[in-house]
Amino acid sequence: MSDVIYLDLQKAFDRVVHGILLNKLESVGISGHLLRWFHAYLSDLHQCVSINNSVSNLIPVPSGVPQGSILGTLLFLLFINNLPETIHHSLLLLFANDTKCIHTITEHPPHSLLSPSNMTLMLYVRV
């Protein structure tokens, strides 16, 4: 018997914390000019809304990576790449922002260890 949690992160690309992402880039060997370029790419971002020739004020964008871009997708994947290492009693399968957490129950009577895995997942994706 197995328990399965299906997790589809809402606004997943918007939840990427820039500071954590920059640390992960550095941990995989990105440094020097390239790391500074990523820092500049992610810093001082602002957005506005335009409707019928009316434009809102600019507001800061403190987190997230561009959606629909190759670089945004790669940065998101780097951001979540160590998520499976945080789950110890279950198998975690990742595909972009869709995650499946599987725990095979071998105990009798059955006791699921998904609760700790579920809590870890919730803490990991919280911004």
N, C-alpha and C positions, 0 to 999 in steps of 0.2 A: 504494500500500500504506500502511496506517496501523497504528500501535501504539495500544492503548487500555489504560489502567489504570482499573479501577472501584474506587472507594474508598468504603466505608461506615464512617464513624467510629463506633466503639463508644463508648457513653456520651458522645456528642458534647456534650450539654447540660451534663454534669458536668465537662467539660474547659475550660470558659470561665473564664479567669483574671480575677478581679475587677479587679485593678489595670490590666490591659491594656484591659479593657472600659471602665472609667471614662475612661481616656485617649482611647479611640475616641469615646466620647460627647462628650467635650470637643472633640475635633477636628472633629466635625460641628456644633458650635455650641451644645451643651448647656452651660449655665453657671449660676452663682448658685444660687438655691433649688432648682431642678430637679436640678442636678448633685449637690447635697448630699442631696437626697431619694434619688437612685439610690445614692449612697454608703451611706446609712443602710439602704436596702433590701437591699444586698448585704453589709453588715457584720454581724459577730457572729452569724452563722447557726449553729445547732446542730441536730442530728438525733438521734433515738433510734428504737429498734425496740420495738414492742409485740406480744407474742404471748401469748394466753391470760391476759390480765390481769397479765402480767409485763412490766415496762418496763425496758429497758437504760439505762445511764448516757448522758447527753448527750455527744456528741462534736462538735467544731467542723467546720464545712463551709467549707473554705478556697477552694473554687472551685465554679463551676456556676451555672446559672440554673434557675428552676422549670420543670419539664416540664409540658406540658399546659395552659399558660397562654398567652394572647396576648402578654403582655409578655415572657415567657421566650423565646418563639419570635422575637420582634423583636430582643431583645438578642442571641440566638445569631446571627441573620442579620447584625447589625451587626458582631459579633465576627469572622465569616469573610468579610465583604464585600471585603476587600482581598487575599484569597488569590489571585485570578487575576492580580493585579499582580506576584506573586512568581514566576510561571512565565513564562519568556521564549520558550521554543522550542516550546511546545505550546498547544493550546486547552483551556481549563478550563471545564467546564460544571458549575454548582452547582444542586442542588435540595435544600434543607434540609441534612441531614447526608450526603447522597449526592453524590459528586463523580465526574466522568468527566474524565480527562486524555487528550487525543487528540493524537497527533503524526503528521502525514502525512510519509511518507518519500519524498523526491524524489531522493536521491543514488543513484548506482550505483557500486559495490555499496552496498546499503542499510545505513545506519548509523542506529541509533535514538538520538535525543537524550532519550529518556524517562528514562534513568538519572539525569541531573541534576534533571529535573522530579520524579522519584520521591523523590529525596533531599530536595529542597526541601519537598515535601508532608509527608514524615515529620518534618522539623524543625519545620514550621509547626504541626502538630497535636500535637506533644509537649507535655506539661504538666510 
